[in-house]
Amino acid sequence: MHEPLPRLRRSVLYVPASNEKALRKSAALACDAVIFDLEDAVGPEEKEEARERLRSLFAGPDRPGCETVIRVNALSSEWGTEDLLAARACRPDAILVPKIDGPRDILDVDAVLDETDAPRSIRLWAMVETARAVLNIGAIAELGRDPAARVSCLVAGTNDIAKETRVAERSYLRPWLMQVVLAARAGNLTVLDGVSNDFRDLEAFALECAEGRAMGFDGKTLIHPAQIAPANAAFSPTPAEIAEAEAIVVEFAKPENRFRGVVSIQGRMVERLHLEQSEALLKKAREIKEKGE
């Protein structure tokens, strides 16, 4: 089961499942998706209570209207099975699988969901945050082309990659991040950039978002609501991009150009692949407009 076209995932906010105040506020946020975290943001003594809070949220009137994702602990951990069963009961749009090393880690989660008759509408997102995951990224992303595997999104875990590899600066992570983007495109998956840790420095955050978009990411994962607006702005089409896309669509729609592979627009040669890109960009712009932005 593939999504016909990628959903808006410009801003994807992590919310600790143990933070009752943050859970209540999540429905009013302008992010495209929320990841309710049962993993890193929740201490061992808080796990059970966090699961119950999520069950209450998803069953009640405050469930967010945006895309909802639950990050569970790894199945190999002592909390993984209970997290996965709780997440399955909540019926989010997706479950985020952490600490994957290869395709088997995702397929094992998929098998549990199938065994519990989880709806096929529950997708799987995969955290790419280990050295082995980066090395195996091609095989991991290939699951995106298998309808039975549920995979729809890759999430770069830049903090964990840096920790494991001892890389001190984001600039040195770029070659690996580009590999993740390339694999995501080959697997027809959405791909999200990692978090920016200093949520107070919004200027630096905006620059990192711009870099992420230029690298090909679809959006960015966030740790604070203050980062939502800059992320939405950075990963949205600009007025100039919209105008250019509209001009390309209009030119190819002319009777004399309907069957041409290449046209000239203001001295620039434009191919039909640019028409496809323009149509996708304009669809994204319409979706953003429908959200009231």
C-alpha distance (Angstrom), angle and dihedral (degrees) to the residues before:
residue distance angle dihedral
M1 . . .
H2 3.80 . .
E3 3.76 126.0 .
P4 3.83 105.7 -114.4
L5 3.80 91.5 -133.5
P6 3.81 130.4 1.9
R7 3.79 117.1 -89.2
L8 3.77 121.3 -125.0
R9 3.78 106.5 -84.6
R10 3.79 102.3 160.7
S11 3.80 94.6 128.9
V12 3.80 121.2 27.5
L13 3.80 114.1 177.4
Y14 3.80 125.9 -156.8
V15 3.81 112.0 -138.6
P16 3.83 119.7 -174.1
A17 3.81 108.6 -122.4
S18 3.80 88.4 -144.2
N19 3.82 93.2 60.7
E20 3.80 105.9 88.1
K21 3.81 93.8 -175.1
A22 3.80 92.6 51.8
L23 3.81 90.9 47.0
R24 3.81 91.4 54.5
K25 3.81 92.1 48.6
S26 3.81 95.2 48.0
A27 3.80 94.4 84.6
A28 3.81 91.8 61.2
L29 3.81 96.9 51.3
A30 3.80 123.9 108.6
C31 3.80 96.2 -136.6
D32 3.80 120.0 122.8
A33 3.79 93.3 -128.1
V34 3.79 140.9 6.1
I35 3.80 125.5 -143.8
F36 3.80 109.5 -155.4
D37 3.77 103.4 -152.8
L38 3.79 123.5 -141.3
E39 3.80 92.6 161.3
D40 3.82 128.0 59.0
A41 3.81 96.9 2.7
V42 3.81 93.7 55.0
G43 3.80 122.9 71.5
P44 3.83 121.0 -134.6
E45 3.80 92.6 -105.8
E46 3.83 90.9 51.6
K47 3.80 99.6 50.9
E48 3.80 99.3 95.1
E49 3.79 94.6 44.8
A50 3.81 90.7 46.9
R51 3.80 90.7 55.3
E52 3.79 90.8 51.7
R53 3.78 91.4 49.6
L54 3.77 90.1 53.1
R55 3.80 91.9 49.5
S56 3.81 89.7 52.6
L57 3.80 93.0 46.8
F58 3.79 95.1 50.2
A59 3.79 92.3 45.1
G60 3.80 94.5 48.4
P61 3.80 138.7 68.3
D62 3.84 94.7 -94.0
R63 3.78 96.1 69.5
P64 3.83 105.9 130.2
G65 3.77 118.2 -108.6
C66 3.80 92.2 -141.7
E67 3.80 123.8 83.5
T68 3.81 109.9 -62.8
V69 3.79 126.7 -150.4
I70 3.81 130.7 177.9
R71 3.80 119.3 -152.5
V72 3.79 110.0 -149.6
N73 3.78 130.9 -169.5
A74 3.80 117.2 -97.5
L75 3.81 114.5 -79.8
S76 3.80 88.4 -121.8
S77 3.81 90.9 61.7
E78 3.79 125.3 85.8
W79 3.82 90.5 -108.7
G80 3.81 99.7 42.1
T81 3.79 101.2 91.9
E82 3.81 95.2 45.8
D83 3.82 90.8 45.5
L84 3.79 91.7 51.7
L85 3.80 93.6 48.2
A86 3.80 90.8 48.6
A87 3.80 91.4 48.1
R88 3.79 91.3 48.4
A89 3.82 89.8 52.2
C90 3.82 90.8 52.3
R91 3.82 91.3 54.7
P92 3.80 98.0 -145.5
D93 3.78 121.0 178.2
A94 3.79 89.5 -104.0
I95 3.79 145.3 -0.9
L96 3.79 117.9 -134.8
V97 3.81 113.3 -139.7
P98 3.83 113.6 -152.7
K99 3.80 134.1 -154.5
I100 3.80 95.9 18.4
D101 3.80 117.9 173.2
G102 3.79 98.8 -178.7
P103 3.82 146.0 -16.1
R104 3.82 93.4 -70.0
D105 3.82 91.7 67.7
I106 3.81 89.6 59.5
L107 3.78 95.6 40.6
D108 3.82 90.6 53.3
V109 3.82 90.3 56.3
D110 3.78 90.5 45.7
A111 3.81 89.8 52.2
V112 3.81 91.9 53.9
L113 3.79 90.7 50.0
D114 3.79 90.6 50.3
E115 3.81 91.7 48.0
T116 3.80 90.1 53.9
D117 3.83 92.5 46.6
A118 3.80 92.3 -116.2
P119 3.81 112.8 -178.5
R120 3.78 113.9 -95.0
S121 3.80 87.0 -127.8
I122 3.82 88.6 76.0
R123 3.80 104.0 92.7
L124 3.80 129.5 -164.7
W125 3.79 126.4 -122.8
A126 3.80 119.7 -166.4
M127 3.80 128.1 -143.8
V128 3.79 111.1 -138.9
E129 3.79 98.9 -158.8
T130 3.79 107.9 126.5
A131 3.79 131.9 76.1
R132 3.80 90.2 -120.2
A133 3.81 91.1 52.6
V134 3.80 90.2 55.1
L135 3.81 90.7 48.2
N136 3.83 90.8 48.5
I137 3.79 96.3 39.3
G138 3.81 95.1 117.7
A139 3.80 93.4 57.4
I140 3.80 91.5 42.5
A141 3.80 93.4 51.9
E142 3.80 91.8 45.9
L143 3.82 86.7 71.4
G144 3.80 85.7 72.6
R145 3.78 87.5 74.3
D146 3.80 92.8 52.6
P147 3.82 108.9 85.4
A148 3.81 90.6 -158.4
A149 3.82 94.0 58.7
R150 3.85 96.7 67.0
V151 3.83 92.5 -145.8
S152 3.82 115.6 149.2
C153 3.82 108.0 151.3
L154 3.81 143.1 33.3
V155 3.81 119.6 -151.3
A156 3.79 120.7 -160.3
G157 3.80 112.1 -135.3
T158 3.79 96.7 -159.1
N159 3.81 96.4 170.7
D160 3.79 93.2 55.9
I161 3.80 93.5 42.9
A162 3.80 89.8 52.2
K163 3.79 91.5 47.6
E164 3.79 94.8 49.0
T165 3.81 95.6 44.0
R166 3.83 95.3 37.0
V167 3.79 90.8 -128.0
A168 3.80 108.0 159.5
E169 3.83 102.3 -163.5
R170 3.81 134.3 46.0
S171 3.81 90.5 -131.5
Y172 3.81 89.8 70.0
L173 3.81 91.0 52.0
R174 3.81 93.0 59.5
P175 3.82 97.7 90.4
W176 3.82 90.2 53.9
L177 3.80 92.5 44.2
M178 3.80 89.8 52.1
Q179 3.81 88.4 53.6
V180 3.79 88.8 54.8
V181 3.82 91.1 50.1
L182 3.80 91.7 48.0
A183 3.79 92.1 49.9
A184 3.80 91.8 47.5
R185 3.78 91.0 54.7
A186 3.80 90.9 48.4
G187 3.80 89.1 51.7
N188 3.81 94.8 44.1
L189 3.81 90.8 -117.9
T190 3.77 135.7 142.3
V191 3.80 112.5 -115.6
L192 3.82 127.7 -156.8
D193 3.80 129.5 -159.0
G194 3.80 120.4 -125.8
V195 3.79 127.0 -99.3
S196 3.79 128.8 -79.0
N197 3.79 108.0 -132.5
D198 3.82 101.7 -153.4
F199 3.80 101.4 69.1
R200 3.81 91.3 176.1
D201 3.81 94.4 63.3
L202 3.79 98.4 72.5
E203 3.80 93.1 164.2
A204 3.81 91.3 60.0
F205 3.79 89.0 42.7
A206 3.81 91.9 54.4
L207 3.81 89.9 51.5
E208 3.80 90.4 50.8
C209 3.81 89.9 50.0
A210 3.80 90.8 50.9
E211 3.79 89.7 50.1
G212 3.80 91.0 48.6
R213 3.78 92.2 51.6
A214 3.80 91.2 48.4
M215 3.81 88.5 51.9
G216 3.81 89.4 55.6
F217 3.80 103.2 -101.6
D218 3.81 116.7 148.8
G219 3.80 94.0 -143.0
K220 3.77 146.0 -32.6
T221 3.77 136.5 -96.9
L222 3.81 113.7 -124.2
I223 3.79 137.8 -156.7
H224 3.82 100.0 -164.8
P225 3.84 135.7 37.8
A226 3.83 89.9 -125.0
Q227 3.80 87.5 71.0
I228 3.81 94.9 58.1
A229 3.81 99.4 83.1
P230 3.83 95.8 47.0
A231 3.81 91.0 47.7
N232 3.80 92.7 48.7
A233 3.80 90.2 49.4
A234 3.80 94.8 47.4
F235 3.80 95.6 49.1
S236 3.82 96.1 42.5
P237 3.82 122.9 92.7
T238 3.79 113.1 -97.8
P239 3.83 121.5 -126.6
A240 3.81 88.8 -107.3
E241 3.80 91.8 52.3
I242 3.80 91.1 48.6
A243 3.81 91.8 49.5
E244 3.81 91.7 49.6
A245 3.81 91.9 47.9
E246 3.80 91.5 49.7
A247 3.81 90.5 50.6
I248 3.81 91.0 52.3
V249 3.82 92.5 49.2
V250 3.82 91.5 48.2
E251 3.81 92.7 48.8
F252 3.80 94.5 51.3
A253 3.82 90.4 45.9
K254 3.80 91.9 61.9
P255 3.83 111.4 108.8
E256 3.79 92.8 -120.0
N257 3.82 91.7 53.0
R258 3.80 102.1 41.1
F259 3.81 93.3 102.0
R260 3.78 99.6 30.4
G261 3.77 121.9 111.8
V262 3.79 94.7 -154.9
V263 3.81 133.6 29.5
S264 3.78 134.2 178.7
I265 3.82 120.0 -120.3
Q266 3.79 116.1 -176.8
G267 3.77 91.5 -27.4
R268 3.80 94.8 -46.4
M269 3.79 122.8 114.9
V270 3.81 110.4 -129.0
E271 3.82 123.6 -169.1
R272 3.79 130.7 -157.4
L273 3.78 89.7 -103.0
H274 3.81 85.7 66.3
L275 3.81 88.3 52.7
E276 3.80 90.0 56.3
Q277 3.80 90.6 48.3
S278 3.80 90.5 48.7
E279 3.79 93.4 50.2
A280 3.83 90.5 50.7
L281 3.80 91.4 48.4
L282 3.81 92.2 49.9
K283 3.80 90.9 48.9
K284 3.78 88.9 53.6
A285 3.80 90.7 48.7
R286 3.83 90.7 51.9
E287 3.81 91.7 50.3
I288 3.80 90.4 51.4
K289 3.79 90.6 49.0
E290 3.80 90.7 49.9
K291 3.80 88.1 56.0
G292 3.79 87.9 60.2
E293 3.79 97.2 -110.0
